[in-house]
Amino acid sequence: MSTNTPTPDTAADTPAAPAGAPPANTARPAGRSAKTVKIMAVLIAVLFAAACALGAFILTRQLGASPLAAVGATGATFLGVSGTALYIQEKLGLL
């Protein structure tokens, strides 16, 4: 003899999430992922700033600036670009 037992509705048993909470299945994985994201964000900012600084050095030397002026422009470009990139990443929530 077989009896049919009703299966409980699992959706009715789970409480609803608050209005501002993210869905449960989109949470970040446990571990060092947040630290890895921060390290990668800083590395991207530094590499981008280094590339822009190299471009500034090449451009100023091609335009006839002295080596000291080219190094000054390189340093200013590196500081400006890296600071701006880190500021943007902080506002995006990466840092």
C-alpha positions in Angstrom: 0.0 0.0 0.0 1.4 3.4 -0.9 0.5 6.6 0.7 1.0 9.9 -1.0 2.6 12.3 1.4 2.4 16.0 0.5 5.7 17.7 0.0 6.1 21.0 2.0 6.4 24.2 0.0 9.9 25.4 0.7 9.2 28.9 -0.6 6.6 29.5 2.0 8.9 28.3 4.8 11.8 30.8 4.0 11.5 34.3 5.2 11.6 37.2 2.7 14.8 39.2 2.5 14.7 42.9 3.5 14.2 45.4 0.8 17.8 46.6 0.6 19.5 43.3 1.0 21.2 41.6 -2.0 20.0 38.2 -3.0 21.5 35.3 -1.1 23.0 33.6 -4.1 25.1 36.7 -5.2 27.2 37.0 -2.0 31.0 37.1 -2.4 32.7 33.8 -1.7 34.3 33.3 1.7 38.0 33.7 2.0 40.5 36.3 0.8 38.6 37.5 -2.3 38.0 41.0 -0.9 41.7 41.4 -0.1 42.6 40.1 -3.6 40.2 42.6 -5.2 41.8 45.5 -3.3 45.3 44.4 -4.2 44.4 44.0 -7.9 42.7 47.5 -7.9 45.9 49.1 -6.5 48.1 47.2 -9.0 45.9 48.3 -11.9 46.1 51.9 -10.7 49.9 51.8 -10.4 50.4 50.1 -13.8 48.1 52.6 -15.5 49.9 55.5 -13.8 53.3 54.1 -14.9 52.2 53.8 -18.5 50.9 57.4 -18.5 54.1 58.6 -16.9 56.2 56.8 -19.5 54.1 58.5 -22.2 54.6 61.9 -20.5 58.3 61.4 -20.4 58.5 60.4 -24.1 56.2 63.3 -25.1 58.1 66.0 -23.2 61.5 64.8 -24.5 60.1 64.8 -28.1 58.9 68.3 -27.6 62.4 69.4 -26.6 62.2 69.7 -22.9 65.4 69.2 -20.8 65.8 65.8 -19.0 65.1 67.3 -15.7 61.9 68.9 -16.9 60.9 65.6 -18.5 61.5 63.8 -15.2 59.4 66.4 -13.3 56.5 66.0 -15.8 56.8 62.2 -15.4 56.6 62.4 -11.6 53.6 64.8 -11.7 51.8 62.6 -14.2 52.4 59.5 -12.1 51.1 61.2 -8.9 48.1 62.7 -10.7 47.0 59.6 -12.6 47.5 57.2 -9.7 45.7 59.5 -7.2 42.8 59.9 -9.6 42.6 56.2 -10.3 42.6 55.3 -6.6 40.0 57.9 -6.0 37.7 56.5 -8.7 38.2 53.0 -7.4 37.4 54.1 -3.9 34.1 55.7 -5.1 33.3 52.5 -7.0 33.7 50.5 -3.8 36.7 48.5 -4.9 38.9 49.8 -2.0 
